Structure formats: structure tokens, C-alpha cells
Amino acid sequence: MRFLHETLPQRVVFAPGDAPAAVAAEVAALKASKVMLIAAPAEAAHADRVGADLPVAVRHDEVVMHVPVDVAERARKAAAEGAVDALVCVGGGSTTGLAKAVALTTGVPIVAVPTTYAGSEATNVWGLTEGDVKTTGVDPRVLPRSIVYDASLLLSLPVGLSVASGLNALAHCVDSMWGPRADPVDRALAGEGIRGLAQGLPAVVTDPTGLEGREQTLYGAYLAAVAFASAGSGLHHKICHVLGGMFNLPHAQTHAVVLPHVLAFNAPAVPETERRIAEAFGAPTAVGGLAALRETLHAPRALRDHGMPEAGIARAVAPVLAAVPAGNPTPVTEENLTALLRAAWEGSDPS
């Protein structure tokens, strides 16, 4: 057993129903006196509540999916003009991504308050889009210093988006099983993350106003993100980053659609890992376990339903091939990648 594992330095606070006090405590620990509060207009009510006891110097609400470079530049300018010394972001992956874009060039610390299951808050990965190309990187400056998880903030997240976001988190778990830096610690975290998500998401669908399902799903999503931050981006995420940037597809739904196809593509090549995933689902097979969960959740099925043109299949092949990480369990060719993308576009049975 020979491996190198890095655990990222970060405080994590689970505070159901108590986000304002918990965030205020984290900001105070940073000794910050000028906070930039970042939240999209749709999250204004949550931001009002979270920011009530904070020394807010700048409030910024221009949040755009995939973080276009020009949007990031305007946020950086606002932070500089306000001389802010802390960023508090309230929202999903796009909001966290914008805070990371500011931190990347300024070094200002982030306190993240997630309102989806995106997981970006627990990683040191940033992403920016220019034109139709999404660029990602790793930098310690973008890792939030603290995360405050308050499940009550997710009660207003619609069930459909909860499902897509939760499956995005599940994709972090699956990629962490065979990512370029995957190790036994990552696989242990990812397995527990799958169990949390597989228990939590059906409860969210059954009882959207219940806290227990939201808490379990947040727990699974956090573990998924921690595993992913260590293991690195695998084939699934490389595909989704190319498609998302190229066709401006909705982030969570794209991951939800592509995941079963990548799992079916890679699982046969790694039987031991496949068994671990199956056990985490409590199912005979990994593909069958995911399929049963998706059926229960009425998960998104086809990329064409979310705006990807059929001609985009051929267009995406070369960029994805160029991004495939070394050591992917199943060798990726133009032919089998085209078949995978077409199946995801059509929504056909991945098995």
C-alpha cells in the first residue's frame, strides 16, 4: 500500500438552522472588517439572513453559470474598490465559482455558504469560461477557509434541481474512485459519500420539506467534494467541462445525464472498484445501483433535453480526447467516446 494523500486545510461547520451565527463566527475568526457578500438575485433572501450580522462593505449579485471571464473581472474590480478583506458567498456552484475567481487574483479568504449540493466549496479547483472554452485549474488561494452547511437553506431548492445537484455530487464520488490521483483514502470517502447521497436524495424527493434528507445529502456531497479535491478530475468531469463550456449547458443536469454512461464505460475495467461502488449503493452491481436510484429520483436522461445540438457530438470529441486523464480504466478512443456521447445525447440505456 503505497500512496500520497493530501488533506486540504479547511474548517467545516454543520449548523442546521443557524447559518447567520455560524457565518458571523467564521468571519470574526478571520478578523475581517469589510466583507464582500456574493449572492445571485434568486438567493437574495438567504443572503439577507446570512449577512444580517456581518460587516458587509460590498454586495455583489452578478452571478453567471460557468463564470465568464468578463463577469469575474467585474467582481474583482468591485472587491478592489471596496477594499474587502473577506468574501462570503451564498449560493450554488456558480456563486462559489465567482468567489473563487476573486480569491484567485486577490488572495482574499472565502467563507462559503452552499445552497445546493455542488461541492465546489470543498475543493481548490477554479473554473473560468471565455467564448465557448472552459478552463479549470488548481490553486490553494481559492479553497474556502470555512464552509457553513445549513440544511434549512436548501429547503427552497426545487426537487428537480436537488436531484440534478445531488447526482452532480455523486459524480464526484464516482470520479474519485479512479481519478488521476485516486488513493485508498479517496475511495473510502467516496464510498461513504455514495451511501449518504443514495440515502438522502430519495428522502428529499419523498419529503422536500424535511431536514433529514437534506442533511444526509449535504453530508454525502461534502464527502464527495473532499474525495474529488484529492483524487482529481476524471473522465466524467472532463466530458462535462467540455460540454458545459462549449454549449453553455446547465451544470448539474449535464453531470446527472453523463454520469451513468461514464460509470458503465469504466466499471467493467476495474472489478474491485465496481464492487465497492455497488456495495455503497447496496446493490448487486454499480450500474444497476445507480440505475435504480435514478429511476427513484426521476433523474434527467438526455443532453438534447438541455440544449445540446446533435452536431455537438462530433464537435466535442477532439476536445474531450485531448483532456482525458492518463490512466482512465477503459482506454478512450474516438469511436467509443463518440458512442458514449451519442448515448448521453439520446438518453439511451447506458448498459
C-alpha positions as CSV (number, residue, x, y, z in Angstrom):
1,M,0.0,0.0,0.0
2,R,2.0,2.9,-1.3
3,F,0.3,6.3,-1.9
4,L,0.5,10.0,-1.1
5,H,-2.7,11.7,0.2
6,E,-3.1,15.4,0.8
7,T,-5.9,16.7,3.1
8,L,-6.8,20.3,2.4
9,P,-6.9,22.7,5.3
10,Q,-10.4,23.9,5.9
11,R,-13.0,24.4,8.6
12,V,-16.4,22.8,8.2
13,V,-19.4,23.7,10.2
14,F,-22.7,21.8,10.1
15,A,-25.2,24.2,11.6
16,P,-28.8,23.4,10.7
17,G,-31.0,26.4,11.1
18,D,-28.1,28.5,12.4
19,A,-26.2,29.9,9.4
20,P,-26.2,33.6,10.4
21,A,-24.5,33.0,13.8
22,A,-22.1,30.3,12.3
23,V,-21.0,32.6,9.4
24,A,-20.5,35.5,11.7
25,A,-18.3,33.4,13.9
26,E,-16.2,32.3,10.9
27,V,-15.8,35.9,9.7
28,A,-14.8,37.0,13.1
29,A,-12.2,34.2,13.3
30,L,-10.7,35.8,10.1
31,K,-10.7,39.2,11.8
32,A,-12.4,40.6,8.7
33,S,-14.0,44.0,8.8
34,K,-15.0,44.6,5.2
35,V,-17.0,41.7,3.7
36,M,-18.0,41.2,0.1
37,L,-21.3,39.3,0.1
38,I,-21.8,37.4,-3.1
39,A,-25.2,36.0,-4.0
40,A,-27.4,35.8,-7.1
41,P,-30.7,37.7,-7.1
42,A,-32.5,34.4,-6.6
43,E,-30.6,33.9,-3.3
44,A,-31.3,37.4,-2.0
45,A,-33.5,36.3,0.9
46,H,-30.9,33.8,2.1
47,A,-28.1,36.4,1.7
48,D,-30.1,39.0,3.7
49,R,-30.4,36.5,6.5
50,V,-26.8,35.3,6.4
51,G,-25.4,38.9,6.1
52,A,-27.5,40.5,8.7
53,D,-24.7,40.3,11.4
54,L,-21.7,40.8,9.0
55,P,-19.7,43.9,8.3
56,V,-20.8,44.0,4.6
57,A,-18.9,46.6,2.6
58,V,-19.9,45.3,-0.9
59,R,-22.9,43.3,-2.0
60,H,-22.5,41.7,-5.4
61,D,-25.2,39.8,-7.3
62,E,-23.9,39.4,-10.9
63,V,-23.6,35.6,-10.9
64,V,-23.4,33.7,-14.2
65,M,-23.1,30.0,-14.9
66,H,-19.6,28.7,-15.8
67,V,-18.1,32.1,-14.6
68,P,-17.4,34.0,-17.8
69,V,-14.1,36.0,-17.6
70,D,-15.8,39.4,-18.0
71,V,-18.1,38.6,-15.1
72,A,-15.1,37.6,-13.0
73,E,-13.3,40.8,-13.8
74,R,-16.2,43.0,-12.7
75,A,-16.4,41.1,-9.4
76,R,-12.6,41.6,-8.9
77,K,-13.0,45.3,-9.6
78,A,-15.8,45.6,-7.1
79,A,-13.7,43.8,-4.5
80,A,-10.8,46.1,-5.1
81,E,-12.8,49.2,-4.9
82,G,-14.4,48.1,-1.6
83,A,-11.0,47.1,-0.2
84,V,-12.7,43.9,1.1
85,D,-10.8,41.5,3.4
86,A,-13.2,38.6,3.2
87,L,-15.7,37.0,0.8
88,V,-18.9,35.4,1.9
89,C,-20.7,33.5,-0.9
90,V,-24.2,32.3,-0.5
91,G,-25.5,30.0,-3.3
92,G,-24.6,27.2,-5.6
93,G,-21.5,26.3,-7.7
94,S,-21.7,29.4,-9.9
95,T,-21.7,31.7,-6.8
96,T,-18.8,29.8,-5.2
97,G,-17.0,29.8,-8.5
98,L,-17.3,33.6,-8.7
99,A,-15.9,34.0,-5.2
100,K,-13.0,31.7,-6.2
101,A,-12.3,33.8,-9.3
102,V,-11.9,36.9,-7.0
103,A,-9.8,34.9,-4.5
104,L,-7.6,33.6,-7.3
105,T,-6.2,37.1,-8.1
106,T,-6.6,38.8,-4.7
107,G,-5.9,36.1,-2.1
108,V,-8.9,37.3,-0.1
109,P,-10.3,34.4,2.1
110,I,-13.7,32.9,1.4
111,V,-16.4,31.7,3.7
112,A,-18.8,29.6,1.6
113,V,-22.5,29.0,2.4
114,P,-23.8,26.4,-0.1
115,T,-27.4,26.3,-1.1
116,T,-27.0,23.4,-3.5
117,Y,-25.1,20.1,-3.4
118,A,-22.4,21.3,-5.9
119,G,-19.4,20.6,-3.7
120,S,-17.2,23.3,-5.2
121,E,-16.9,24.8,-1.7
122,A,-14.7,21.9,-0.6
123,T,-12.2,22.0,-3.5
124,N,-9.3,24.1,-4.5
125,V,-10.4,23.9,-8.2
126,W,-11.4,27.1,-10.1
127,G,-13.1,27.4,-13.5
128,L,-13.5,30.3,-15.9
129,T,-15.1,30.4,-19.3
130,E,-14.1,32.5,-22.3
131,G,-16.1,32.2,-25.5
132,D,-17.0,28.5,-25.6
133,V,-13.9,27.2,-23.8
134,K,-14.0,26.5,-20.1
135,T,-10.6,26.5,-18.4
136,T,-10.0,24.9,-14.9
137,G,-7.1,25.0,-12.6
138,V,-6.0,24.2,-9.0
139,D,-4.8,26.9,-6.6
140,P,-4.7,26.9,-2.8
141,R,-6.0,30.6,-2.8
142,V,-9.4,29.5,-4.0
143,L,-10.1,26.9,-1.3
144,P,-12.7,28.5,1.1
145,R,-11.2,28.9,4.6
146,S,-14.6,27.8,6.0
147,I,-17.8,26.2,4.9
148,V,-21.1,26.6,6.8
149,Y,-23.7,24.0,5.9
150,D,-27.2,24.8,6.9
151,A,-29.7,22.3,5.6
152,S,-32.6,24.7,6.2
153,L,-31.2,26.9,3.4
154,L,-31.8,24.1,0.9
155,L,-35.5,23.6,1.7
156,S,-36.4,26.0,-1.0
157,L,-34.2,24.2,-3.6
158,P,-36.8,22.6,-6.0
159,V,-36.8,18.8,-6.1
160,G,-35.8,18.6,-9.7
161,L,-32.7,20.8,-9.1
162,S,-32.0,19.0,-5.9
163,V,-31.9,15.7,-7.8
164,A,-29.6,17.1,-10.5
165,S,-27.3,18.8,-8.0
166,G,-27.2,15.6,-5.9
167,L,-26.3,13.5,-8.9
168,N,-23.5,16.0,-9.7
169,A,-22.2,15.3,-6.2
170,L,-22.5,11.6,-6.9
171,A,-20.4,12.1,-10.0
172,H,-17.6,13.5,-7.7
173,C,-17.7,10.2,-5.8
174,V,-17.5,8.1,-8.9
175,D,-14.7,10.1,-10.5
176,S,-12.8,9.9,-7.2
177,M,-12.7,6.1,-7.4
178,W,-10.4,6.3,-10.5
179,G,-9.3,9.9,-10.8
180,P,-5.6,10.6,-11.7
181,R,-4.6,10.9,-8.1
182,A,-7.1,8.5,-6.5
183,D,-5.9,6.7,-3.4
184,P,-7.5,4.4,-0.7
185,V,-8.5,7.4,1.4
186,D,-10.3,9.0,-1.5
187,R,-12.1,5.7,-2.2
188,A,-13.2,5.4,1.4
189,L,-14.6,8.9,1.5
190,A,-16.3,8.4,-1.9
191,G,-17.9,5.2,-0.8
192,E,-19.4,6.9,2.3
193,G,-20.4,9.8,0.1
194,I,-22.3,7.5,-2.2
195,R,-24.1,5.9,0.8
196,G,-25.1,9.4,2.1
197,L,-26.4,10.6,-1.2
198,A,-28.2,7.3,-2.0
199,Q,-30.0,7.6,1.3
200,G,-30.6,11.3,1.3
201,L,-31.8,12.0,-2.2
202,P,-34.8,9.7,-2.1
203,A,-35.8,11.3,1.2
204,V,-35.6,14.7,-0.4
205,V,-37.9,13.6,-3.2
206,T,-40.3,11.9,-0.8
207,D,-40.4,14.8,1.7
208,P,-38.9,18.0,0.2
209,T,-39.7,20.0,3.4
210,G,-37.9,17.5,5.7
211,L,-34.5,18.4,7.1
212,E,-33.2,14.8,7.5
213,G,-32.9,14.1,3.7
214,R,-31.3,17.5,3.1
215,E,-28.8,16.9,5.8
216,Q,-27.8,13.4,4.6
217,T,-27.5,14.7,1.1
218,L,-25.3,17.6,2.2
219,Y,-23.1,15.2,4.2
220,G,-22.7,13.0,1.2
221,A,-22.0,15.9,-1.1
222,Y,-19.3,17.2,1.3
223,L,-17.5,13.9,1.4
224,A,-17.8,13.6,-2.4
225,A,-16.1,17.0,-2.8
226,V,-13.3,16.2,-0.4
227,A,-12.6,13.0,-2.2
228,F,-12.7,14.7,-5.6
229,A,-10.4,17.5,-4.5
230,S,-7.7,14.9,-3.7
231,A,-8.4,12.4,-6.5
232,G,-8.6,14.9,-9.3
233,S,-10.8,15.3,-12.3
234,G,-11.6,12.0,-14.1
235,L,-13.2,11.3,-17.5
236,H,-16.7,12.2,-16.3
237,H,-15.7,15.8,-15.3
238,K,-13.5,16.3,-18.4
239,I,-16.5,15.4,-20.6
240,C,-18.9,17.7,-18.6
241,H,-16.4,20.6,-18.6
242,V,-16.0,20.5,-22.4
243,L,-19.8,20.2,-23.0
244,G,-20.7,22.8,-20.4
245,G,-18.3,25.4,-21.8
246,M,-18.9,24.6,-25.5
247,F,-22.7,24.6,-25.4
248,N,-23.5,26.6,-22.2
249,L,-25.3,23.6,-20.8
250,P,-26.8,23.7,-17.2
251,H,-24.0,22.3,-15.0
252,A,-25.9,20.0,-12.6
253,Q,-28.2,18.5,-15.3
254,T,-25.2,17.8,-17.6
255,H,-23.5,15.8,-14.8
256,A,-26.6,14.0,-14.0
257,V,-27.1,12.8,-17.6
258,V,-23.5,11.9,-18.3
259,L,-22.7,10.0,-15.1
260,P,-24.4,6.6,-15.8
261,H,-22.7,6.5,-19.2
262,V,-19.2,7.0,-17.8
263,L,-19.9,4.5,-15.0
264,A,-21.0,1.9,-17.5
265,F,-18.0,2.7,-19.7
266,N,-15.3,2.4,-16.9
267,A,-16.7,-0.1,-14.4
268,P,-16.1,-3.3,-16.3
269,A,-12.3,-2.5,-16.4
270,V,-12.0,-2.2,-12.6
271,P,-13.9,-5.1,-11.0
272,E,-12.7,-4.4,-7.4
273,T,-13.7,-0.7,-7.7
274,E,-17.0,-1.7,-9.3
275,R,-17.8,-3.9,-6.3
276,R,-17.0,-1.0,-3.9
277,I,-19.5,1.3,-5.7
278,A,-22.1,-1.5,-5.8
279,E,-21.7,-2.1,-2.1
280,A,-22.1,1.6,-1.4
281,F,-25.4,1.6,-3.3
282,G,-26.4,-1.6,-1.6
283,A,-26.9,-3.2,-5.0
284,P,-25.6,-6.3,-6.9
285,T,-23.8,-4.1,-9.5
286,A,-22.7,-0.5,-9.6
287,V,-24.5,0.3,-12.9
288,G,-27.7,-1.4,-11.5
289,G,-27.4,0.5,-8.3
290,L,-27.1,3.9,-10.0
291,A,-29.9,3.0,-12.4
292,A,-32.3,2.1,-9.6
293,L,-31.5,5.3,-7.8
294,R,-32.0,7.4,-10.9
295,E,-35.4,5.7,-11.5
296,T,-36.5,6.6,-8.0
297,L,-35.4,10.2,-8.5
298,H,-36.8,10.7,-12.0
299,A,-33.3,11.9,-13.0
300,P,-32.5,13.9,-16.2
301,R,-31.9,11.5,-19.0
302,A,-30.7,13.2,-22.2
303,L,-28.4,16.0,-23.2
304,R,-30.6,17.0,-26.0
305,D,-33.3,17.9,-23.4
306,H,-30.9,20.6,-22.0
307,G,-29.8,22.4,-25.2
308,M,-27.0,20.3,-26.7
309,P,-27.3,20.1,-30.5
310,E,-26.8,16.8,-32.2
311,A,-24.0,18.2,-34.3
312,G,-22.2,18.9,-31.0
313,I,-21.4,15.2,-30.5
314,A,-18.8,15.2,-33.3
315,R,-17.6,18.7,-32.3
316,A,-16.9,17.7,-28.7
317,V,-14.9,14.5,-29.4
318,A,-11.5,16.1,-30.1
319,P,-11.5,18.5,-27.1
320,V,-12.6,15.6,-24.8
321,L,-9.9,13.3,-26.1
322,A,-7.3,16.0,-25.5
323,A,-8.4,16.3,-21.9
324,V,-8.8,12.6,-20.9
325,P,-6.6,11.9,-17.9
326,A,-3.9,9.3,-18.1
327,G,-4.8,6.0,-16.6
328,N,-8.5,6.1,-17.2
329,P,-9.7,2.5,-16.6
330,T,-11.0,2.0,-20.1
331,P,-8.9,3.3,-23.0
332,V,-10.7,6.2,-24.7
333,T,-10.9,6.2,-28.5
334,E,-12.6,8.4,-30.9
335,E,-15.1,5.6,-31.7
336,N,-16.1,4.6,-28.1
337,L,-16.2,8.3,-27.0
338,T,-18.5,9.1,-29.8
339,A,-20.7,6.2,-28.9
340,L,-20.8,7.4,-25.2
341,L,-21.6,11.0,-26.2
342,R,-24.4,9.9,-28.5
343,A,-25.9,7.7,-25.9
344,A,-25.9,10.6,-23.4
345,W,-27.3,12.9,-26.0
346,E,-30.1,10.5,-26.9
347,G,-30.7,9.4,-23.3
348,S,-30.4,5.7,-24.2
349,D,-29.7,2.9,-21.8
350,P,-26.1,3.2,-20.7
351,S,-25.7,-0.5,-20.1
